[in-house]
Amino acid sequence: LVGGATCILVPQFNVKTYAELLKKKKPHIIPGVPTLFEALLRADNLEGADLSFLKGVFCGGDSLSIELKKKVDDFLTAHNAAVQIRQGYGLTECVTASCLTPKDYHRPGSIGVPFPDTYYQICRPGTTEEVDANVEGEICLTGPSVMLEYVDNPEETANTLRRHADNRLWLHTGDLGKMDEDGFVYFSQRIKRMIVTSGYNVYPGQLENVIDGHEKVLLSCVIGVKDPYKMQRVKAFVVLKPGIEPSEEVRAELMAYCKEHIAKYAMPTEIEFRAELPTTLVGKVAILAVIVIHLLFDLEYFLGISLGYENPVFQFVKQYGGVVFVVLSGTCVTLGSRSVRRGLIVFGCAMAVTLVTYGMVWLGLDGGSIVVKFGVLHLL
């Protein structure tokens, strides 16, 4: 923006409208999360499109599997783009990106090298002790973009910002990774996502890399589910490529493929096919929502009734859950307000904005900006 660039905002992602924007506006740079690029791979209206105008394609916000990167690079090449997707890493506490893959040079699985004046260190989890090159630990960083503190939360600030032996203040990210001898950083997984099964540590991202490498798989998500014997067992949710129908034969093929490439203790005990995976507002795979889907199917089995993700009731909640939330929260605001009149005004405004938003979506228009403004107003 400082250099005079134009920023095209896309408040609500839709693969069809996004693809049309690419062809119409011809942007030089597109940033996004992995699921955005996964969606572009199956965008019908990009068939035969010329993307030679692209000068930079950047991915962040979530782990980009080696296989998905390869698929996106092949897609870009097939559409005349002279660039490859470049992966970066960052977090809110250091003002977004702090590490990026160098142009025209990458190492498989790497998120790149730190920005100038930013330093990375891999430490033994829970300590300030630096580990050797290529040894996995917690990613820590320091530099001019690191935050001062969490406002009014000194305890969390002390847990996150720690002074090391070099007397620098380092940000402990809560992410697992490693660094090679040349300073290239590799992201493994959020520490909290790690699965412990039969005493072994299993990293979902590594398994997703393997599963995504199968020729029939578009996207996967691996979670740990409770097991009375192993503590946790591995379950994989898989989205197949367009034109490939889920079947027991495909499931058996995937299980055989996993046995060839995954250690026995880390093998998925179950593979569930999905038409799509739930995502957050910024397009990341919503891990918590995936876990909820698993719990729903467990409940379905226990009760002997249909509560599945494809169930019409579940789909209604997915589509109109926001309206239900507004009604319930608006009612609470009204009842809990010191002024009933003020509460009724807030509730009325909330209902009006919601109806307008859903009306725009129903007509095929973009109501995303209204959703954002309404969300902020409603929280206030």
C-alpha positions in Angstrom: 0.0 0.0 0.0 2.9 2.4 0.8 4.2 1.7 -2.7 0.9 2.5 -4.3 -0.5 -1.0 -4.7 -4.2 -1.6 -5.0 -5.6 -4.1 -2.5 -8.7 -6.2 -3.6 -10.6 -7.2 -0.5 -12.5 -10.5 -0.5 -14.6 -10.4 2.7 -16.2 -13.7 2.2 -14.5 -16.4 0.2 -16.4 -18.2 -2.6 -14.3 -20.2 -5.0 -16.5 -19.2 -8.0 -16.4 -15.5 -7.3 -12.7 -15.6 -6.4 -11.9 -17.3 -9.7 -13.8 -14.7 -11.6 -12.0 -11.9 -9.7 -8.7 -13.5 -10.7 -9.6 -13.4 -14.4 -11.2 -10.0 -14.2 -8.8 -8.0 -12.0 -5.6 -9.9 -12.9 -3.8 -9.3 -9.5 0.0 -9.6 -9.4 0.1 -11.1 -5.9 -2.4 -13.5 -4.1 -2.0 -14.6 -0.5 -4.1 -17.3 1.0 -4.4 -20.3 3.3 -4.0 -23.9 2.0 -7.7 -24.5 1.7 -8.0 -21.5 -0.6 -5.5 -23.0 -3.0 -7.0 -26.5 -2.7 -10.4 -24.9 -3.7 -8.8 -23.3 -6.8 -7.6 -26.6 -8.0 -11.2 -27.7 -8.5 -12.6 -24.4 -9.8 -14.4 -25.2 -13.1 -14.3 -21.6 -14.3 -10.5 -21.5 -14.2 -10.2 -24.2 -16.8 -7.9 -22.9 -19.5 -7.4 -19.5 -17.7 -4.2 -17.6 -18.4 -2.5 -16.7 -15.0 0.7 -15.3 -16.5 0.0 -12.0 -14.7 0.9 -13.5 -11.3 4.2 -12.4 -9.8 3.8 -13.8 -6.3 1.7 -16.6 -4.7 2.0 -16.8 -0.9 0.6 -19.3 1.5 0.3 -19.0 5.3 -2.1 -19.3 8.2 -1.9 -23.1 8.3 0.4 -26.0 7.3 0.9 -26.4 3.5 1.6 -30.1 2.8 4.4 -31.1 0.4 1.8 -32.8 -1.8 -0.6 -29.8 -1.9 2.3 -27.5 -2.8 3.3 -29.8 -5.7 -0.3 -29.8 -6.9 -0.6 -26.0 -6.7 2.8 -25.6 -8.5 1.7 -27.9 -11.3 -1.6 -26.0 -11.5 0.2 -22.7 -11.8 2.6 -24.0 -14.5 -0.3 -25.5 -16.5 -2.0 -22.0 -16.4 1.1 -20.1 -17.7 2.2 -18.7 -14.3 5.9 -18.2 -14.0 5.9 -18.4 -10.2 5.5 -21.1 -7.7 3.7 -21.0 -4.4 5.9 -19.7 -1.5 5.1 -20.7 2.0 5.5 -18.3 5.0 5.1 -18.4 8.7 4.0 -15.9 11.3 1.5 -15.2 14.1 -0.4 -12.2 15.5 2.1 -11.8 18.4 4.9 -10.9 15.9 2.7 -8.8 13.5 1.9 -11.6 10.9 4.7 -13.1 8.8 8.3 -13.4 10.0 9.6 -16.2 7.8 9.3 -16.8 4.1 10.5 -19.2 1.4 13.1 -17.4 -0.9 12.1 -16.6 -4.4 12.9 -19.4 -6.9 14.4 -21.6 -4.2 12.7 -23.8 -1.7 13.4 -26.9 0.3 10.6 -29.5 0.5 8.6 -29.0 3.7 10.4 -25.8 4.7 8.6 -22.5 5.6 11.7 -20.6 4.5 14.2 -18.4 6.3 13.6 -15.6 8.9 13.1 -12.0 7.7 16.0 -9.5 8.2 16.6 -8.6 11.9 14.3 -11.5 13.0 16.0 -14.5 14.6 14.6 -18.0 15.1 15.6 -20.5 17.7 14.4 -24.1 18.3 14.1 -24.9 22.0 13.3 -27.9 24.0 9.5 -27.6 24.7 8.8 -25.9 28.1 12.4 -24.6 28.4 14.7 -21.9 27.1 17.3 -24.5 26.1 18.3 -24.4 22.4 18.5 -27.8 20.6 20.9 -28.8 17.8 20.2 -28.5 14.1 17.5 -30.8 12.7 16.2 -31.7 16.1 12.6 -30.9 16.7 11.5 -28.5 19.4 9.4 -25.4 20.0 9.8 -22.6 17.5 10.9 -19.4 19.3 11.6 -16.0 17.6 12.8 -12.5 18.5 12.9 -9.3 16.6 11.5 -5.8 16.2 8.0 -7.0 15.3 7.5 -9.0 18.5 4.6 -7.8 20.7 5.2 -5.9 24.0 2.6 -7.9 26.0 -0.9 -9.3 26.1 -3.0 -6.4 27.5 -4.0 -7.0 31.1 -2.8 -10.5 31.1 0.7 -10.6 32.7 0.5 -14.4 33.4 0.1 -15.3 29.8 2.6 -12.7 28.8 5.2 -14.3 31.1 4.5 -17.7 29.6 4.9 -16.5 26.0 7.7 -14.0 26.3 10.8 -15.4 28.0 14.3 -14.1 28.4 17.0 -16.6 27.2 20.7 -16.9 28.0 21.6 -14.3 25.4 19.4 -11.8 27.4 17.1 -11.4 24.4 13.3 -11.6 24.9 12.0 -14.5 22.9 8.5 -15.3 21.8 7.5 -18.9 22.4 5.0 -19.8 19.7 3.6 -23.1 20.9 4.5 -24.6 17.5 6.8 -27.6 16.9 9.5 -27.4 14.3 13.1 -27.7 13.5 15.9 -25.7 11.7 18.6 -27.2 9.4 22.3 -26.2 9.3 21.5 -23.5 6.7 18.8 -21.7 8.7 15.8 -23.1 6.8 12.9 -23.6 9.2 10.5 -26.5 9.1 7.0 -26.3 10.8 5.7 -29.6 12.2 2.6 -29.0 14.2 0.9 -27.1 16.9 2.0 -28.7 20.2 -1.7 -29.0 21.2 -2.5 -31.0 18.0 0.0 -33.7 18.8 -1.5 -37.2 19.2 -0.2 -39.5 21.9 -1.0 -43.1 21.0 0.4 -46.1 22.9 3.1 -43.8 24.3 4.2 -42.6 20.8 4.0 -39.0 19.6 2.2 -38.7 16.3 2.1 -35.5 14.3 -1.1 -35.1 12.2 0.6 -32.8 9.7 3.1 -35.6 8.8 0.3 -38.1 8.2 -1.7 -35.5 6.2 1.3 -35.1 4.0 1.4 -38.8 3.3 -2.4 -39.2 2.7 -2.5 -36.1 0.4 0.2 -37.8 -1.7 -2.3 -40.4 -2.9 -3.5 -39.9 -6.4 -7.2 -39.9 -5.5 -7.0 -37.6 -2.5 -7.6 -33.8 -2.7 -7.4 -32.9 1.0 -7.2 -34.7 4.4 -7.4 -33.9 8.1 -6.1 -36.2 10.9 -7.3 -36.0 14.5 -6.8 -38.1 17.6 -9.8 -39.7 19.2 -10.1 -41.3 22.6 -9.3 -44.9 23.0 -9.5 -47.0 26.2 -6.4 -48.9 25.5 -4.1 -46.6 23.5 -5.3 -43.3 25.1 -5.8 -42.0 21.6 -6.1 -43.5 18.1 -5.6 -41.9 14.7 -8.6 -41.0 12.5 -8.4 -39.5 9.1 -11.0 -37.4 7.3 -10.5 -37.4 3.5 -11.9 -35.3 0.6 -11.5 -37.2 -2.7 -10.7 -35.5 -6.0 -13.6 -34.5 -8.2 -15.0 -37.5 -10.1 -13.9 -40.1 -7.6 -16.7 -41.6 -5.5 -16.2 -42.8 -2.0 -16.3 -46.6 -1.7 -15.0 -49.5 0.4 -12.6 -50.2 -2.4 -11.1 -46.7 -2.2 -11.0 -46.9 1.6 -9.1 -50.2 1.3 -6.7 -48.8 -1.3 -6.0 -45.8 1.0 -5.4 -48.1 4.0 -2.9 -50.2 2.0 -1.2 -47.0 0.8 -0.9 -45.8 4.4 0.6 -49.2 5.5 3.4 -48.7 3.0 4.3 -45.1 4.1 3.3 -44.8 7.8 4.7 -46.5 10.9 2.5 -49.1 12.4 1.9 -47.2 15.7 0.8 -44.1 13.7 -1.5 -45.9 11.3 -5.1 -44.5 10.9 -7.5 -46.9 12.4 -10.4 -45.3 10.5 -10.8 -43.3 7.3 -14.0 -41.2 6.9 -14.8 -39.6 3.5 -16.2 -36.1 3.4 -17.5 -34.0 0.5 -15.8 -31.1 2.2 -14.0 -30.1 5.4 -15.4 -27.3 7.7 -13.3 -24.2 7.6 -12.9 -21.1 9.8 -13.7 -17.6 8.6 -10.2 -17.2 7.2 -10.3 -20.5 5.4 -8.3 -22.8 7.7 -9.5 -26.3 8.3 -11.6 -26.0 11.5 -10.0 -28.8 13.6 -12.5 -28.4 16.4 -15.4 -28.7 14.0 -13.9 -31.9 12.6 -13.7 -33.3 16.1 -17.4 -32.3 16.7 -18.3 -34.2 13.5 -16.6 -37.3 14.8 -18.5 -37.0 18.1 -21.7 -36.6 16.2 -21.2 -39.8 14.4 -20.3 -41.5 17.7 -23.6 -40.2 19.2 -25.4 -41.4 16.0 -24.1 -44.9 16.5 -24.9 -44.9 20.2 -28.5 -43.7 19.7 -29.2 -45.6 16.5 -30.4 -42.5 14.8 -29.1 -40.2 12.0 -27.3 -37.2 13.3 -24.7 -37.1 10.5 -23.0 -34.2 8.8 -25.2 -34.8 5.8 -28.4 -34.8 7.8 -30.8 -32.0 6.7 -31.0 -30.7 10.3 -27.2 -30.5 10.6 -27.1 -28.7 7.2 -29.7 -26.2 8.4 -27.7 -25.4 11.5 -24.6 -25.0 9.4 -26.3 -22.6 7.1 -28.6 -20.7 9.5 -26.7 -21.2 12.7 -25.8 -17.5 12.7 -29.4 -16.4 12.7 -30.1 -18.8 15.6 -27.1 -17.3 17.5 -28.3 -13.8 16.8 -31.8 -14.6 18.1 -30.6 -16.2 21.3 -27.8 -13.6 22.0 -30.1 -10.8 21.1 -32.7 -12.1 23.5 -30.1 -12.3 26.3 -29.0 -8.7 25.5 -32.6 -7.5 25.7 -33.3 -9.3 29.0 -30.0 -8.4 30.6 -30.0 -4.7 29.5 -30.4 -2.1 32.2 -32.7 -0.3 29.7 -35.3 -2.6 28.1 -35.8 0.0 25.4 -32.0 0.0 24.5 -32.0 -3.8 24.5 -34.9 -3.9 22.1 -33.2 -1.4 19.8 -30.0 -3.5 19.7 -32.1 -6.6 19.1 -34.1 -5.0 16.3 -30.9 -3.7 14.6 -29.3 -7.1 14.8 -32.4 -8.7 13.2 -32.5 -6.1 10.4 -28.8 -6.5 9.5 -29.1 -10.3 9.7 -32.1 -10.4 7.4 -30.4 -8.0 4.9 -27.3 -10.1 4.9 -29.0 -13.4 4.3 -31.1 -11.7 1.7 -28.0 -10.6 -0.2 -26.5 -14.1 0.1 -29.8 -15.6 -1.1 -29.7 -13.3 -4.2 -26.1 -14.3 -4.8 -24.6 -10.9 -3.7 -21.7 -10.4 -1.4 -22.9 -9.8 2.2 -19.6 -10.5 3.7 -18.7 -6.9 4.6 -22.0 -6.4 6.3 -21.4 -9.6 8.3 -18.1 -8.2 9.5 -19.5 -4.8 10.5 -22.5 -6.4 12.1 -20.3 -8.9 14.0 -18.2 -6.0 15.5 -21.3 -4.0 16.3 -23.1 -6.9 17.8 -20.1 -7.7 20.1 -19.9 -4.1 21.2 
